[in-house]
């Protein structure tokens, strides 16, 4: 967090819902398995801290792992990365 002229700034990461991806080719990697699915992006904004409405819980879960139970682990799920500059999902080659 940075301080500028007595105003706190915050740098939140962007998370993108699969149905919001604007890809010319629809690939299976953009299909959602769960209503909590999000894509992580390396895009950050700089916003005033008082404009942040609430925090959220985001679970980073490898694709080969089971998505945690919603009641035991509330929050959103990230299993994939979206490259905003190229407007495409990043494939996991591990």
C-alpha positions as CSV (number, residue, x, y, z in Angstrom):
1,X,0.0,0.0,0.0
2,X,1.3,3.4,-0.9
3,X,0.5,6.8,0.8
4,X,0.1,9.8,-1.4
5,X,-1.2,13.2,-0.2
6,X,-2.7,11.7,3.0
7,X,-4.8,9.2,0.9
8,X,-4.1,5.5,1.1
9,X,-3.9,3.6,-2.2
10,X,-4.5,-0.1,-2.8
11,X,-3.3,-2.3,-5.6
12,X,-6.0,-5.0,-6.1
13,X,-5.4,-7.9,-8.5
14,X,-8.0,-8.5,-11.2
15,X,-9.9,-11.7,-11.3
16,X,-12.1,-12.6,-14.3
17,X,-15.2,-14.8,-14.5
18,X,-14.9,-17.3,-17.4
19,X,-18.0,-15.9,-19.1
20,X,-16.4,-12.5,-19.3
21,X,-13.4,-13.7,-21.4
22,X,-13.4,-12.1,-24.8
23,X,-11.5,-14.8,-26.8
24,X,-11.9,-15.2,-30.5
25,X,-11.6,-19.0,-30.0
26,X,-13.6,-20.6,-27.3
27,X,-11.4,-23.2,-25.7
28,X,-12.2,-25.8,-23.0
29,X,-10.0,-24.0,-20.6
30,X,-12.5,-21.1,-20.3
31,X,-15.4,-23.4,-19.3
32,X,-16.5,-23.0,-15.7
33,X,-16.8,-26.1,-13.5
34,X,-18.2,-24.2,-10.5
35,X,-20.0,-20.9,-9.9
36,X,-17.1,-19.8,-7.8
37,X,-14.5,-20.2,-10.7
38,X,-12.3,-17.2,-11.6
39,X,-9.3,-16.7,-13.8
40,X,-6.4,-14.9,-12.2
41,X,-4.7,-12.1,-14.2
42,X,-1.5,-10.3,-13.5
43,X,-3.3,-7.0,-14.0
44,X,-3.4,-4.6,-11.1
45,X,-5.2,-1.3,-10.5
46,X,-4.3,1.5,-8.2
47,X,-7.4,2.6,-6.3
48,X,-8.2,4.6,-3.2
49,X,-8.5,2.3,-0.2
50,X,-11.9,3.8,0.8
51,X,-13.3,2.7,-2.6
52,X,-12.8,-1.0,-1.7
53,X,-16.2,-2.3,-0.6
54,X,-15.1,-5.5,1.0
55,X,-12.3,-8.1,1.0
56,X,-12.9,-11.6,-0.4
57,X,-11.4,-15.0,0.1
58,X,-9.8,-16.6,-3.0
59,X,-8.5,-20.1,-3.0
60,X,-5.7,-21.0,-5.5
61,X,-6.3,-24.7,-6.3
62,X,-4.2,-26.6,-8.9
63,X,-6.4,-28.1,-11.7
64,X,-5.4,-31.6,-10.7
65,X,-6.9,-31.1,-7.2
66,X,-10.5,-31.2,-6.0
67,X,-12.3,-27.9,-5.5
68,X,-12.8,-27.5,-1.7
69,X,-16.3,-27.9,-0.1
70,X,-18.1,-24.6,-0.2
71,X,-19.3,-24.8,3.4
72,X,-15.8,-25.6,4.8
73,X,-14.0,-23.2,2.5
74,X,-16.2,-20.3,1.4
75,X,-14.9,-18.0,-1.2
76,X,-13.8,-18.0,-4.8
77,X,-11.7,-20.5,-6.7
78,X,-8.8,-19.8,-9.1
79,X,-7.4,-22.6,-11.1
80,X,-6.3,-20.8,-14.3
81,X,-4.6,-17.7,-15.4
82,X,-5.8,-15.2,-18.0
83,X,-3.4,-13.1,-20.0
84,X,-5.2,-9.7,-20.5
85,X,-2.6,-8.4,-23.0
86,X,-3.0,-11.5,-25.3
87,X,-6.7,-11.9,-24.4
88,X,-6.3,-15.7,-23.9
89,X,-6.2,-18.3,-21.2
90,X,-2.7,-19.5,-20.2
91,X,-2.5,-23.2,-20.7
92,X,-0.9,-25.3,-17.9
93,X,2.0,-27.3,-19.4
94,X,3.2,-28.9,-16.2
